[in-house]
């Protein structure tokens, strides 16, 4: 029997990893800020924070999800008081997204969590040669290309 992992085994590991992440996304990640937030909501807030005055189309593209999904998420976050929709300074028929003070607080708290996570991942990655992380990055790009092809069919 070979010591090499088979494609089926690798696919199973990948699927398990994705399923674990999907479960993590569904859990409540921040409490005590006036509302409970799931990871997907937090990531939307973070994406808005990275570029002020972006619209739903730009946000959907950056997050790699549909405009419909982003629009629903934005509506939830507006109701929860983390973002606002304002008329675009550039066009009359568009709105841009901005963070409220509560949204900015979420960003600060999430950044602290990310610092911890980056440290944990750095510790894991340091166990492997640097070529491994380069290969993982290339693999992720190739898999994303495949997902994009599948979603176009």
N, C-alpha and C positions, 0 to 999 in steps of 0.2 A: 504494500500500500504506500502511496506517495505521501510525502510530508507537505506537498503543495496544496493550497486551498483550491477547491473547485469553484467554478463560476456560480454554481447553485449555492454553495456554502457562502460565498462572498455576497451574493444577492440576498440570502437570508440574513446575514449580519447587517447589511445595509438597510433592509426592511425593518429589522428590529431597532436599529438606531433611529430611523425615521419615526417609527411608532412611538418610541420613548420620547423623542422631541415633541411629537404631536400631542402626547399626553401632557407634557410639561407646559406646552402652549395653552392648554385648556384650564390649567390650574390658576388659582388666584395668586398673584405675585406681589401685589402691594396692597396693604390695608392701612386704615387709619389716616387716609388722606381725603376723607369725605366720600370716598367711593372705592369699591374693589375693582382692581384692574387685572385682566389676563395679559399674558405675555404678548399676544398679537396686538392688543390695544396699546401696550407700552411701546412696542416696536413702531406702531403708527405715529405715536407722539414723538418718538426719537427721530423718525424720518422727517417729520414736519420741522422739528428743531434744527435739523441739519441744513435746511434751506428754507428761509423765510419766504413768504409770498408765493408758495407753489400752489398749483391747483390740483384737482382730483386726478386729472389725466397724468400729470407728471408724477404724482405720488404713486399711482397704480403701476406705472412703468418702473419706478425705482424699487417698489416692493415685489414686483413680479406677480401681481395679482390683478384681477379684473377691475375695471372702473366701478362696476356694480358693487363688488365686495368692499372696495375702498369707500364708496359713497355710504354704504350701510355702516361701516366702522366709524366714519366721520360723524354721521348723525348720532351715533351712540356717544361719542366723545364730546360732541357739542352739548348733548343733554346732561352729561356728567360734569360739564364745566371745565374740561381740559383744553379745548380748542374753540376758536371762533371762526366763523366764515365772514369774510368782509369783501366788499366790492373790489375788484381788481383795479389797481391804479393804471393798468395798461389798456384794458378793454371794458366795454360797458356790459357785456353779456356773460361775464365770468366772475367767479369768486375765488379768493385766495384764502389759504388756511394759516392761522396764527395760533400760537400757544397762549393760554392764559397764565396767570401766576401759578395756578395749581399744576398746569402742564409743565411749566419750567421746574417746579419742585420734583415732579416725577422724573424728569431728565436727570436731575442731580442725584436722586436716590438710585436710579438705575445705573448711572455711571459708577457709583460705588460698588454695586453688584458686579458690574462688568470688570472692574479692576480685580476683584476676587476671582472671577471666572478666568480672566486672562492669565492670572498667576497659576491657576490650576492647570489650564491648558498648556502653558509654557513648561510646567513641570513634566507633563506627559510628553510633550514634543521633544523635550531635552533628552529623553531616553533613546531617541532615534537619530540616525544620521540626518543632516540637513537635506540631503537628497530626498528623503522620505516625505518631508513636508512639501517640497517642490512637486513631487509626484502626486501627492494628495490634491494639491491645488489644480494641477493639470487634469486629474481625474474628475474633480468636481466640475470643471468647465466642460469637459466632454460629456458628462452625464447630463448637465443642464442643457446642452445642445440637443441631446437625444430627447429630453422631456419636451423641449420646444417643438421638435419635429412631431412628436406624438400629439401634442395639443393642437397642431395645425391640421391634423387629419380628421 
